[in-house]
Amino acid sequence: MDFEVTRDTRNELLARREVDFTLRFDGPTPSRLQVIGKLSAGLNVKDTLLVLDSMKTTFGKTELSGKARVYDSPEQKEKVERTFLFARGMPKPKEEGS
């Protein structure tokens, strides 16, 4: 997997970076966790400060385009970001007795 940042802007009002990217991959489409890991390594930020907003693939191509936001602090992230985006793509906890 290799990615390219197509747009990187700073939003001072919300204390975050807004990043558009293109990711090229081999095989099946990577999961949201894999994309977050690759972005956090490539942008040199902690994955707890990164929120993956959208990922879009095109039929027949092995690339996806997406949008992500990198916050300055976890407090700012929790204050600004929608809560359902935190849990999206995370593994579900296993129930006991199943």
C-alpha positions as CSV (number, residue, x, y, z in Angstrom):
1,M,0.0,0.0,0.0
2,D,1.3,3.4,-0.8
3,F,-0.6,6.7,-0.4
4,E,-0.3,10.2,-1.8
5,V,-1.6,13.3,-0.1
6,T,-3.6,15.4,-2.6
7,R,-4.6,18.2,-0.3
8,D,-3.4,19.2,3.1
9,T,-4.9,22.3,4.7
10,R,-4.9,23.8,8.2
11,N,-8.1,24.8,9.9
12,E,-7.1,27.0,12.8
13,L,-10.6,27.6,14.0
14,L,-11.1,23.9,14.7
15,A,-7.4,23.2,15.6
16,R,-7.0,20.5,12.9
17,R,-5.5,19.5,9.6
18,E,-7.8,18.4,6.8
19,V,-6.2,15.9,4.5
20,D,-7.4,14.4,1.2
21,F,-5.5,11.4,0.0
22,T,-5.3,8.6,-2.6
23,L,-4.3,5.1,-1.6
24,R,-3.1,2.4,-4.0
25,F,-3.3,-1.2,-2.8
26,D,-3.0,-4.8,-4.1
27,G,-5.6,-7.4,-3.4
28,P,-8.8,-6.6,-1.4
29,T,-9.8,-3.2,-0.2
30,P,-8.0,-2.4,3.1
31,S,-10.1,-2.0,6.2
32,R,-10.6,1.3,7.9
33,L,-8.1,0.2,10.7
34,Q,-5.4,-0.5,8.1
35,V,-6.0,2.8,6.4
36,I,-5.8,4.7,9.7
37,G,-2.6,2.9,10.5
38,K,-1.0,3.7,7.2
39,L,-2.1,7.4,7.3
40,S,-0.9,7.9,10.9
41,A,2.5,6.4,9.9
42,G,2.8,8.5,6.8
43,L,1.7,11.7,8.3
44,N,3.7,11.1,11.5
45,V,0.8,11.5,13.9
46,K,-0.7,9.4,16.6
47,D,-3.7,7.3,15.4
48,T,-5.8,8.5,18.3
49,L,-5.7,12.0,16.9
50,L,-6.7,10.9,13.4
51,V,-10.4,10.6,12.2
52,L,-11.0,8.9,8.9
53,D,-14.1,10.6,7.4
54,S,-14.6,8.8,4.1
55,M,-13.2,6.2,1.7
56,K,-14.4,5.8,-1.8
57,T,-13.3,3.1,-4.3
58,T,-13.9,2.9,-8.0
59,F,-15.0,-0.3,-9.6
60,G,-12.1,-2.1,-11.3
61,K,-9.3,0.0,-9.8
62,T,-7.1,-0.8,-6.9
63,E,-7.0,2.7,-5.4
64,L,-9.3,4.6,-3.1
65,S,-9.7,8.3,-2.3
66,G,-10.5,9.5,1.1
67,K,-10.7,12.3,3.6
68,A,-9.2,12.5,7.1
69,R,-8.8,15.0,9.8
70,V,-5.9,15.3,12.3
71,Y,-6.6,17.1,15.5
72,D,-4.1,18.9,17.8
73,S,-5.4,17.2,21.0
74,P,-7.7,14.4,22.0
75,E,-9.9,16.9,23.9
76,Q,-10.4,19.0,20.7
77,K,-11.2,15.8,18.8
78,E,-13.9,14.8,21.2
79,K,-15.3,18.3,21.3
80,V,-15.7,18.8,17.6
81,E,-16.0,15.4,16.0
82,R,-19.2,13.3,15.6
83,T,-19.2,10.4,18.0
84,F,-20.2,7.7,15.5
85,L,-17.0,8.2,13.6
86,F,-15.0,7.1,16.6
87,A,-16.5,3.6,16.6
88,R,-16.7,3.2,12.8
89,G,-14.4,0.4,11.6
90,M,-13.3,-0.6,15.1
91,P,-13.6,-4.3,16.0
92,K,-16.7,-5.2,18.0
93,P,-16.1,-6.4,21.5
94,K,-16.8,-10.2,21.9
95,E,-19.7,-11.1,24.1
96,E,-19.0,-13.5,27.0
97,G,-20.6,-16.9,26.8
98,S,-20.7,-16.9,23.0
